[in-house]
């Protein structure tokens, strides 16, 4: 019960002082991906992913958040705006488990990061 009050208080304080949360690293680690894999997915370098995870003033663009959302299977609002609840956490774990199962059954011929990198390199996510 006390933890619930603390979480609510923290969220209210964050909103009051315009503090944004950054769940990118937590999501990536929960999913079991490396910065190199995520960099490959969004066709950027590992240093950029590190910057997004560790520097509050440098956020991923909307188009890259859309890519990450598709890759992880969760809404883009969870990267910076919403806390990760148990339902989203379980979705991430289930998606990662399924990814590993598919990769294992392919005998190393399929890798989600490669597939998504190829897909995203052919699509435009910019708003017009």
N, C-alpha and C positions, 0 to 999 in steps of 0.2 A: 504494500500500500504506500509506504514512504517513497519507494522508487518511482511509482506512478506520479506522485506529486512533484518529485524532483524533475522528472522528464517534462511534465507540463510547465513547470516553472522555467526550465531551461529554454523551452520553445518560445514562451512568452518573452523572455529576456532577449532571445535572438531576434525576434520580430521587433521588439522595442528599440534595440540598438542597431537594427539593420545588419545583423550578422548573418551571413549565409553559411549553411553547412556544406560540407564537401564529402560525399560518400564514395567518390570514384575509387579510391584505394581500397576501401572496405569491400566494395562490390567486386572489384577485380580479385582480391585475395579470397573472398568467399567463393567465388566462381572457380578459383584455382588457376587463373591465367597469369602470365607474366606481363611485364610492361612491354617486352619485345613482341609478344603475341598481339596485344591490343594495338600497338603501333602498326603492325602489319595489317590488322583489320581496317583501320582508318587511313591507311596509306600515309603515315607520318613516321617520325623517328621516336625512339624510346625517350629521348630527352624531353620531347613535347609532352608525352604522357606523364612523365615525372613532374613536369611543371604544373600540369593541370591538377595533379594529386596533391602537390605540396605548396603551391602559391595561391593564396586566396584571390589575389587580383588578376590572375591569369586563368580564365575559364575556357572550357571547350566551346566552340561555336555551336549554334543550333543545329547545323547540318551534321557536325560530328556527334552531337548528342543523339540525333536521330539514328545514326549508324550504330552507336553503342547500345541504344535501346533495342534495336533489331537483333544485334548480336547476343545480348544478355537475355532478351525476352521479357524485359520489364519496361515500364513507362519512363520517359526522360525526366519526369518530375522527381524521381528518386535520386538522381545524381547530385542535385544541389538544393532542392526545395523541401522534400519530404523525408522524414526519418524512415529507416528501413524497419518495417514491422515484421512479425513472425511469418506472415503470409508471403511477403515478398522474399524474405530470406529463404523460405522453403522452395519458392519458385526458382530462385537462383541455383540452389543446391540440386534440384531436380533437373533443371536444364543442363547444368554442368555434368551431372551423372549421365544423362542421355547422350550428350556430346561424346563423352569418353567411351560409351558403349558403341556408338556408331564408328568412331575412329578405330576401336579395337577390332570390330567385325570387318573393317575394310583392309585389315592387315597392313596398315600404314599408308594406304593409298589416298585416304581422305583425311583432311585436317580442316576443321571449321574455320580457323583463321585464314587459311589459304583460300577456301571457297568464298568467304565473305569479302576478302580483299579483292578478288577477281570481280565479284558482283558489284561492289561499291565503286570500283574503278570505271565501270560502264554506266553508272547512274549519276544523275545530278540531284543534289539535295538542297541546292540554293533556292531561296524564295525569290520569286519574280514579282 
